[in-house]
Amino acid sequence: MRHQKEEAADGNASRPSPLQGVKILDFTRVVAGPFATELLALMGADVIKIEHPDGGDEARGFCGNSELKALGMGSTFLSLNAGKRSVAIDLKNPESRGLIRDMIRQMDVVVENFRPGVMARLGLAYDDLKSLKRDLIYCSISGYGQTGPEASSAGYDGAIQAACGLMSITGFPDGSPTRVGIPVADIITGYGAAFAVSSALFQRAATGEGRYIDVAMFDSILCAMRSQVAWWNIGHTMPERLGNLAWTRIPASDVFAVRDRHLMITVNTEPQFRKLCDALGIADILGDPRFVDWPSRIENRHSLREAVEKALSGDTAENWERRLKAAGLAAAVIKAIPQALEHPQIAHRELLMTLHGTKKLDRPIDIVNLPFALRGSRLGTDRPPPALGEHTDEVLAQFGYEQKSERAASQPPGPHVQKGATP
């Protein structure tokens, strides 16, 4: 397994993972919720994922090749569920809900991302469970939050990007509004939920009190757009679609075609612009009245772009990246994902975990680890994403239940599950 180094720089032994000992019951599916609970699992929490026996998490059938999807191990699922244990039970079964309530008594956190009202109808909402465990932390993730006129609306990434105004400022000026290339609403929401849960755990350590957390995708994207919202609310300036041009509108911060590839250059200050001109061998344009200051450069942006592109045509994109970086500038060749994964920074930072022993797959898989390192602590996991119901028997036994028949572990606990086995 590749992960952050376990030894501190000063030679001290590795400390426990930050959330070691925290127990989380995970009712999430698809992207936002599973990403949040995976972050917590990679920080050391014991995450038990509750799935319906008939297919489980919908993401098991998302993306990847037909083999992975047929196995219920689609690429989306694999990327969001490392470090978890899967229990397959039918929450509509009253006996299953009894099992859940028994489990809650030993949990620290519950995370769910059903549509608002679903958990209440199952008798598993926070108000139903807080009497079982006074210090329970309960996090609900939804599209628009648990209250308000849109609370009952389906919350999917594309619709959230549209409703929050994000798509209106993404894309090229002469093109259509464009969706961001990743499910950014889901991902940002997952980060927010993991942060909220961690904060609640910190507060509980001081007060002994639990907390209900309401996380919304709509709120999360609006929070991420805080600068653009301020442009309009405070500065009364409407953000525009600028394509690859930096939001500063400085014409030297853009994507340029360079012989064989495309190169992204980011230049946002006067000293940086002067360094760029020196590195490109066009320092003489600094005396040109058309480029004497930023307003002039923006007004004459097409002429400035022509001068930059002409200079860049004299070498390859990779060579220009090296030369501009050596000059202290931000520049990068635009790479496809396979080439990006060969970046030496990934290996140095140990950003990929190689997980073995996946029940449904006969080969190791690489999963992206946490986006930070904690000196002296081991982050990540050795547990691969689980097959549907892979840990049902193990977890049932842990909580004092036993299987009374030879039916598959993926079947929902019902008449064949009995309380009273030795944990």
C-alpha positions as CSV (number, residue, x, y, z in Angstrom):
1,M,0.0,0.0,0.0
2,R,1.2,3.5,-0.9
3,H,0.4,6.1,1.7
4,Q,1.9,8.9,3.7
5,K,5.1,8.0,5.5
6,E,4.5,6.5,9.0
7,E,7.6,8.0,10.5
8,A,7.7,11.6,11.6
9,A,10.6,13.7,10.3
10,D,12.0,13.9,13.8
11,G,12.1,10.1,14.1
12,N,9.1,9.8,16.5
13,A,6.9,6.7,16.1
14,S,3.7,7.0,14.1
15,R,0.7,8.2,16.1
16,P,-2.8,6.7,15.7
17,S,-5.0,7.9,12.9
18,P,-7.0,11.0,14.0
19,L,-10.4,9.3,14.0
20,Q,-9.2,5.9,15.3
21,G,-12.0,4.5,17.5
22,V,-14.8,6.6,16.0
23,K,-17.7,4.4,14.8
24,I,-19.8,5.6,11.9
25,L,-23.1,4.1,10.6
26,D,-23.2,5.1,6.9
27,F,-26.6,5.2,5.0
28,T,-25.2,7.1,2.0
29,R,-25.2,6.3,-1.7
30,V,-24.0,7.6,-5.0
31,V,-21.3,10.4,-4.5
32,A,-21.7,13.2,-2.0
33,G,-22.4,11.1,1.1
34,P,-20.0,8.2,0.3
35,F,-17.2,10.7,-0.4
36,A,-17.8,12.3,3.0
37,T,-17.7,8.9,4.8
38,E,-14.7,7.7,2.8
39,L,-12.8,10.8,4.0
40,L,-13.7,9.9,7.6
41,A,-12.7,6.2,7.0
42,L,-9.3,7.3,5.6
43,M,-8.8,9.3,8.8
44,G,-9.2,6.1,10.8
45,A,-13.0,5.8,11.5
46,D,-14.7,2.5,11.5
47,V,-17.4,3.0,8.8
48,I,-20.2,0.4,8.4
49,K,-22.0,1.0,5.2
50,I,-25.7,-0.1,5.2
51,E,-26.9,-1.2,1.7
52,H,-30.1,-2.7,0.3
53,P,-29.6,-6.3,-0.6
54,D,-31.1,-5.8,-4.0
55,G,-28.2,-4.0,-5.8
56,G,-26.9,-1.9,-2.9
57,D,-25.5,1.6,-3.6
58,E,-26.5,2.7,-7.1
59,A,-22.9,3.8,-7.7
60,R,-22.0,0.1,-7.9
61,G,-23.3,0.2,-11.5
62,F,-21.8,3.6,-12.4
63,C,-18.9,4.1,-14.8
64,G,-16.0,1.8,-15.6
65,N,-16.0,-1.1,-18.0
66,S,-18.8,-3.7,-18.3
67,E,-16.9,-6.2,-16.2
68,L,-16.7,-3.9,-13.2
69,K,-20.4,-2.9,-13.4
70,A,-21.5,-6.5,-13.7
71,L,-19.6,-7.3,-10.5
72,G,-21.3,-4.4,-8.7
73,M,-17.9,-2.7,-8.4
74,G,-18.2,0.2,-10.8
75,S,-15.4,2.7,-10.9
76,T,-17.4,5.4,-9.2
77,F,-18.2,3.0,-6.3
78,L,-14.6,1.9,-6.0
79,S,-13.4,5.5,-5.8
80,L,-15.7,6.4,-2.9
81,N,-15.9,3.5,-0.6
82,A,-12.4,2.4,0.5
83,G,-12.0,1.6,4.2
84,K,-15.6,0.6,4.8
85,R,-17.5,-2.5,5.7
86,S,-20.7,-3.4,3.9
87,V,-23.8,-4.8,5.6
88,A,-26.8,-5.7,3.3
89,I,-30.1,-5.3,5.1
90,D,-33.6,-4.1,4.0
91,L,-34.5,-1.1,6.1
92,K,-38.2,-1.6,5.3
93,N,-38.1,-4.8,7.4
94,P,-39.1,-4.1,11.0
95,E,-36.5,-6.5,12.4
96,S,-33.8,-4.8,10.4
97,R,-34.7,-1.5,11.9
98,G,-34.5,-3.2,15.3
99,L,-31.0,-4.2,14.5
100,I,-30.1,-0.7,13.4
101,R,-31.4,0.7,16.7
102,D,-29.2,-1.8,18.6
103,M,-26.2,-0.7,16.5
104,I,-26.9,3.0,17.1
105,R,-26.3,2.5,20.8
106,Q,-22.7,1.8,20.0
107,M,-22.2,4.3,17.2
108,D,-20.7,7.8,17.4
109,V,-22.0,9.1,14.1
110,V,-24.8,8.5,11.6
111,V,-24.5,9.9,8.1
112,E,-27.4,9.6,5.6
113,N,-28.2,11.2,2.2
114,F,-31.8,10.1,1.5
115,R,-34.3,12.6,0.4
116,P,-35.6,14.6,3.4
117,G,-38.3,12.7,5.2
118,V,-37.2,9.1,4.2
119,M,-35.4,8.4,7.5
120,A,-38.3,9.8,9.5
121,R,-40.7,7.4,7.7
122,L,-38.4,4.5,8.6
123,G,-38.3,5.6,12.3
124,L,-34.5,6.3,12.0
125,A,-34.4,10.1,12.0
126,Y,-32.3,12.0,14.5
127,D,-35.3,12.7,16.7
128,D,-36.1,8.9,16.8
129,L,-32.5,7.9,17.7
130,K,-31.2,10.6,20.0
131,S,-32.9,9.0,23.0
132,L,-30.9,5.8,22.4
133,K,-27.6,7.7,22.5
134,R,-27.6,11.2,23.9
135,D,-24.2,12.2,22.4
136,L,-25.0,10.9,18.9
137,I,-23.8,13.0,16.0
138,Y,-26.2,12.7,13.0
139,C,-25.4,14.2,9.6
140,S,-28.1,14.5,6.9
141,I,-26.9,15.3,3.4
142,S,-29.4,16.4,0.7
143,G,-29.7,18.6,-2.4
144,Y,-31.3,21.6,-0.9
145,G,-31.4,21.0,2.9
146,Q,-33.9,19.6,5.3
147,T,-36.1,22.8,5.3
148,G,-37.2,25.4,2.8
149,P,-39.3,25.5,-0.4
150,E,-36.9,23.2,-2.3
151,A,-36.3,20.7,0.5
152,S,-38.3,17.9,-1.2
153,S,-36.6,18.5,-4.6
154,A,-34.2,15.9,-6.0
155,G,-30.6,17.1,-5.6
156,Y,-28.3,16.0,-8.4
157,D,-25.0,17.6,-9.3
158,G,-26.0,19.1,-12.6
159,A,-29.2,20.6,-11.4
160,I,-27.4,22.1,-8.4
161,Q,-24.7,23.6,-10.6
162,A,-27.4,25.2,-12.7
163,A,-29.5,26.5,-9.9
164,C,-26.6,28.1,-8.0
165,G,-25.4,30.0,-11.1
166,L,-22.2,28.1,-11.4
167,M,-22.9,27.0,-15.0
168,S,-23.7,30.5,-16.0
169,I,-20.1,31.5,-15.4
170,T,-18.5,28.3,-16.8
171,G,-17.6,27.9,-20.5
172,F,-16.7,30.3,-23.3
173,P,-18.3,33.7,-23.9
174,D,-19.8,32.7,-27.2
175,G,-20.9,29.2,-26.0
176,S,-23.5,27.7,-23.8
177,P,-23.4,27.5,-20.0
178,T,-21.2,24.6,-19.2
179,R,-21.2,22.0,-16.4
180,V,-17.9,21.6,-14.5
181,G,-16.0,18.4,-15.6
182,I,-16.3,16.7,-12.3
183,P,-19.4,16.3,-10.0
184,V,-18.1,19.4,-8.1
185,A,-21.3,19.9,-6.1
186,D,-21.1,16.4,-4.7
187,I,-17.4,16.6,-4.0
188,I,-17.5,20.0,-2.2
189,T,-20.5,18.8,-0.2
190,G,-18.6,15.7,0.8
191,Y,-15.8,17.8,2.1
192,G,-18.2,20.1,4.0
193,A,-20.0,17.1,5.6
194,A,-16.7,15.5,6.7
195,F,-15.6,18.9,8.2
196,A,-18.9,19.3,10.0
197,V,-18.8,15.8,11.5
198,S,-15.2,16.3,12.6
199,S,-16.1,19.6,14.2
200,A,-19.0,18.0,16.0
201,L,-16.8,15.3,17.3
202,F,-14.3,17.9,18.6
203,Q,-17.2,19.8,20.3
204,R,-18.6,16.6,21.8
205,A,-15.2,15.8,23.4
206,A,-15.5,19.1,25.3
207,T,-19.3,19.1,26.1
208,G,-20.4,15.5,25.9
209,E,-23.3,16.6,23.7
210,G,-24.3,15.2,20.3
211,R,-25.3,17.3,17.3
212,Y,-27.6,17.2,14.3
213,I,-26.0,18.4,11.1
214,D,-27.9,19.5,8.0
215,V,-25.6,19.7,4.9
216,A,-27.0,20.8,1.5
217,M,-25.4,20.6,-1.9
218,F,-27.0,24.0,-2.9
219,D,-25.5,25.7,0.2
220,S,-22.1,24.1,-0.5
221,I,-21.8,25.4,-4.1
222,L,-23.0,28.8,-3.1
223,C,-20.4,28.9,-0.4
224,A,-17.7,27.9,-3.0
225,M,-18.9,30.8,-5.2
226,R,-18.5,33.3,-2.5
227,S,-16.2,35.6,-4.5
228,Q,-18.5,35.7,-7.5
229,V,-21.5,36.2,-5.3
230,A,-19.7,39.2,-3.7
231,W,-18.9,40.6,-7.1
232,W,-22.6,41.0,-7.7
233,N,-23.9,41.6,-4.2
234,I,-21.3,44.1,-3.2
235,G,-19.6,45.3,-6.4
236,H,-22.7,45.1,-8.6
237,T,-20.5,43.5,-11.3
238,M,-21.9,40.4,-13.2
239,P,-19.4,37.6,-13.5
240,E,-19.1,36.3,-17.1
241,R,-18.1,33.1,-18.9
242,L,-14.4,33.6,-19.7
243,G,-13.4,30.2,-21.1
244,N,-9.8,29.5,-20.0
245,L,-9.0,33.1,-19.3
246,A,-8.3,33.8,-15.6
247,W,-11.1,35.5,-13.7
248,T,-8.8,38.6,-13.4
249,R,-9.3,38.9,-17.2
250,I,-5.6,39.4,-17.6
251,P,-4.9,38.2,-21.2
252,A,-1.6,36.5,-20.4
253,S,-3.4,34.1,-18.1
254,D,-4.9,31.7,-20.6
255,V,-4.4,28.5,-22.6
256,F,-2.1,28.8,-25.6
257,A,-1.6,26.3,-28.4
258,V,2.1,25.5,-28.5
259,R,3.2,23.3,-31.4
260,D,2.3,19.9,-30.1
261,R,0.2,20.6,-27.0
262,H,-1.7,23.2,-25.1
263,L,-0.1,25.2,-22.3
264,M,-1.8,26.9,-19.4
265,I,0.0,30.1,-18.3
266,T,-1.1,32.0,-15.2
267,V,0.2,35.6,-14.9
268,N,-1.7,37.9,-12.6
269,T,0.7,40.7,-11.5
270,E,2.9,43.3,-13.1
271,P,6.2,41.6,-12.0
272,Q,4.9,38.3,-13.3
273,F,4.0,39.8,-16.7
274,R,7.5,41.3,-17.0
275,K,9.1,37.9,-16.2
276,L,6.9,36.3,-18.8
277,C,8.0,38.8,-21.5
278,D,11.6,38.3,-20.5
279,A,11.3,34.5,-20.6
280,L,9.5,34.6,-24.0
281,G,12.1,37.1,-25.5
282,I,9.5,39.8,-26.1
283,A,10.5,42.3,-23.4
284,D,10.4,45.0,-26.1
285,I,6.6,45.1,-26.0
286,L,6.8,46.6,-22.5
287,G,7.4,49.9,-24.2
288,D,4.5,49.5,-26.7
289,P,1.7,52.0,-25.8
290,R,-0.8,49.1,-26.4
291,F,0.6,47.1,-23.6
292,V,1.8,49.8,-21.1
293,D,-0.6,48.8,-18.4
294,W,-3.4,46.2,-17.7
295,P,-6.3,48.3,-19.0
296,S,-4.4,48.7,-22.3
297,R,-3.4,45.1,-22.4
298,I,-7.0,44.0,-21.9
299,E,-8.2,46.5,-24.6
300,N,-5.6,45.1,-27.0
301,R,-5.8,41.5,-25.8
302,H,-5.9,40.0,-29.3
303,S,-2.6,41.7,-30.3
304,L,-1.0,40.7,-27.0
305,R,-2.1,37.1,-27.5
306,E,-0.7,37.0,-31.0
307,A,2.7,38.2,-29.6
308,V,2.7,35.5,-26.9
309,E,1.7,32.7,-29.3
310,K,4.3,33.7,-31.8
311,A,7.0,33.5,-29.2
312,L,5.7,30.2,-27.9
313,S,5.8,28.7,-31.4
314,G,9.6,28.5,-31.1
315,D,9.7,25.5,-28.7
316,T,7.6,22.6,-27.4
317,A,5.0,23.0,-24.7
318,E,7.0,20.8,-22.3
319,N,10.1,22.9,-22.8
320,W,8.2,26.1,-22.3
321,E,6.7,24.7,-19.1
322,R,10.2,24.0,-17.8
323,R,11.5,27.4,-18.9
324,L,8.6,29.4,-17.4
325,K,8.8,27.5,-14.1
326,A,12.5,28.2,-14.0
327,A,11.6,31.9,-14.3
328,G,9.3,31.6,-11.3
329,L,6.0,31.5,-13.2
330,A,3.0,29.2,-13.0
331,A,2.7,27.2,-16.2
332,A,1.6,23.6,-17.0
333,V,1.1,21.5,-20.1
334,I,-2.6,20.4,-20.3
335,K,-2.5,16.6,-19.8
336,A,-5.1,13.8,-20.1
337,I,-5.7,11.8,-16.9
338,P,-3.3,8.9,-17.8
339,Q,-0.5,11.4,-18.4
340,A,-1.4,13.4,-15.3
341,L,-1.1,10.3,-13.1
342,E,2.5,9.9,-14.2
343,H,3.4,13.2,-12.6
344,P,6.3,12.7,-10.2
345,Q,4.5,14.7,-7.5
346,I,1.9,12.0,-7.1
347,A,4.5,9.4,-6.2
348,H,6.4,11.7,-4.0
349,R,3.3,12.7,-2.1
350,E,2.0,9.1,-2.1
351,L,-1.4,10.2,-3.3
352,L,-2.4,6.8,-4.5
353,M,-3.2,3.8,-2.3
354,T,-2.8,0.3,-3.8
355,L,-5.4,-1.9,-2.2
356,H,-5.3,-5.7,-2.4
357,G,-7.8,-8.4,-1.5
358,T,-10.9,-7.0,-3.2
359,K,-13.4,-9.8,-2.9
360,K,-14.9,-9.3,-6.4
361,L,-11.7,-8.5,-8.3
362,D,-8.6,-10.5,-8.8
363,R,-6.2,-7.6,-9.1
364,P,-5.1,-4.7,-6.9
365,I,-6.7,-1.3,-7.4
366,D,-5.3,2.2,-6.9
367,I,-7.4,4.7,-5.0
368,V,-6.7,8.4,-4.4
369,N,-5.8,9.1,-0.8
370,L,-6.5,12.1,1.3
371,P,-5.3,15.5,0.0
372,F,-3.1,16.3,3.0
373,A,-0.5,14.7,5.2
374,L,-0.2,14.7,8.9
375,R,3.3,14.3,10.1
376,G,3.7,11.3,12.3
377,S,0.3,9.8,11.5
378,R,-0.6,7.0,9.1
379,L,-3.4,8.1,6.8
380,G,-5.3,5.9,4.4
381,T,-6.5,2.3,4.7
382,D,-5.6,-1.3,3.8
383,R,-9.3,-2.2,3.4
384,P,-10.5,-2.2,-0.2
385,P,-14.0,-1.1,-1.2
386,P,-16.4,-3.9,-0.1
387,A,-18.5,-6.2,-2.1
388,L,-22.3,-5.9,-1.4
389,G,-22.9,-7.4,2.0
390,E,-19.4,-8.7,2.4
391,H,-19.3,-8.0,6.1
392,T,-22.9,-8.7,7.0
393,D,-22.1,-11.8,9.1
394,E,-19.1,-10.2,10.7
395,V,-21.0,-7.1,11.8
396,L,-24.1,-9.0,12.9
397,A,-21.9,-11.1,15.2
398,Q,-20.2,-7.9,16.5
399,F,-23.5,-6.5,17.6
400,G,-24.9,-9.7,19.1
401,Y,-26.8,-11.3,16.2
402,E,-26.4,-14.6,14.5
403,Q,-27.6,-16.1,11.2
404,K,-30.1,-18.9,11.7
405,S,-30.0,-20.2,8.2
406,E,-27.5,-20.8,5.4
407,R,-28.9,-18.0,3.3
408,A,-26.4,-15.6,1.8
409,A,-25.1,-12.9,3.9
410,S,-26.4,-10.4,1.4
411,Q,-30.0,-11.3,2.4
412,P,-31.8,-8.8,4.6
413,P,-31.9,-9.7,8.3
414,G,-35.4,-10.8,9.1
415,P,-36.7,-14.1,10.5
416,H,-33.3,-15.7,9.9
417,V,-31.5,-13.3,12.2
418,Q,-31.6,-13.8,16.0
419,K,-30.5,-11.6,18.8
420,G,-28.4,-13.3,21.4
421,A,-25.2,-14.6,19.8
422,T,-22.0,-13.8,21.5
423,P,-20.5,-10.6,20.0
